[in-house]
Amino acid sequence: MTAAADASPLNSVALQPRVLQLPFPRAGSGPSQSRPIPREGLLLGRGEMVFDEAFADPTMSPRHAQVLLRGAQATV
């Protein structure tokens, strides 16, 4: 490995897993958002405030999915 490869920003920065909200192609869809996944994990569900606005989809259950961290991996 060369000295230049050792100086790579990825070698000195700890990456933190994130959850993304991507816009759907429909009216009123906002911009993409990204949030770090807390160490204790997070709950995705109707009424949960993960991004700027709570999930309001009536077809989404209140406890839709749980995201947990196991080391550097996120599991749904």
C-alpha positions as CSV (number, residue, x, y, z in Angstrom):
1,M,0.0,0.0,0.0
2,T,1.3,3.4,-0.9
3,A,1.5,6.5,1.4
4,A,-1.1,8.2,-0.8
5,A,-3.6,5.3,-0.3
6,D,-3.0,5.6,3.5
7,A,-4.0,9.3,3.4
8,S,-7.4,8.5,1.9
9,P,-10.2,10.2,3.7
10,L,-12.0,6.9,4.1
11,N,-9.1,5.5,6.1
12,S,-9.5,8.2,8.8
13,V,-13.3,8.7,8.9
14,A,-15.6,6.4,10.7
15,L,-18.7,5.9,8.5
16,Q,-22.0,6.0,10.3
17,P,-25.0,4.0,8.9
18,R,-27.8,6.2,7.8
19,V,-31.5,5.8,6.8
20,L,-32.7,7.5,3.7
21,Q,-36.1,8.9,2.7
22,L,-36.4,9.2,-1.1
23,P,-39.1,11.2,-2.8
24,F,-41.8,9.3,-4.7
25,P,-42.9,10.6,-8.1
26,R,-46.2,12.1,-6.8
27,A,-47.5,15.6,-6.1
28,G,-46.3,17.0,-2.8
29,S,-43.2,14.8,-2.5
30,G,-40.4,16.5,-0.7
31,P,-36.6,16.3,-1.2
32,S,-34.5,13.3,-0.2
33,Q,-33.5,13.2,3.5
34,S,-30.8,11.3,5.4
35,R,-30.5,10.7,9.1
36,P,-28.0,8.7,11.1
37,I,-29.3,5.5,12.7
38,P,-29.0,5.9,16.5
39,R,-27.1,3.2,18.4
40,E,-30.4,2.0,19.9
41,G,-31.9,1.7,16.5
42,L,-35.2,3.3,15.3
43,L,-38.8,2.5,14.5
44,L,-40.3,3.2,11.2
45,G,-44.1,3.5,11.4
46,R,-47.1,5.6,10.9
47,G,-46.8,8.7,13.1
48,E,-43.1,8.2,13.8
49,M,-40.9,11.3,13.5
50,V,-37.8,10.0,11.8
51,F,-37.5,12.8,9.2
52,D,-38.9,16.4,9.0
53,E,-42.5,15.2,9.0
54,A,-44.0,12.1,10.6
55,F,-45.0,9.2,8.4
56,A,-48.7,9.8,7.6
57,D,-49.4,7.0,5.1
58,P,-52.6,5.3,6.2
59,T,-51.4,2.0,4.7
60,M,-48.3,2.0,6.9
61,S,-48.7,0.2,10.2
62,P,-47.8,2.0,13.5
63,R,-44.9,-0.4,13.9
64,H,-43.9,-1.0,10.3
65,A,-40.2,-1.9,10.6
66,Q,-37.4,-1.6,13.2
67,V,-33.9,-0.7,12.1
68,L,-31.2,-2.1,14.4
69,L,-27.4,-1.7,14.3
70,R,-25.2,-4.7,14.7
71,G,-21.7,-3.5,14.5
72,A,-21.3,-1.5,11.3
73,Q,-24.4,-3.2,9.7
74,A,-28.0,-2.0,9.8
75,T,-30.6,-4.7,9.9
76,V,-34.4,-4.2,9.2
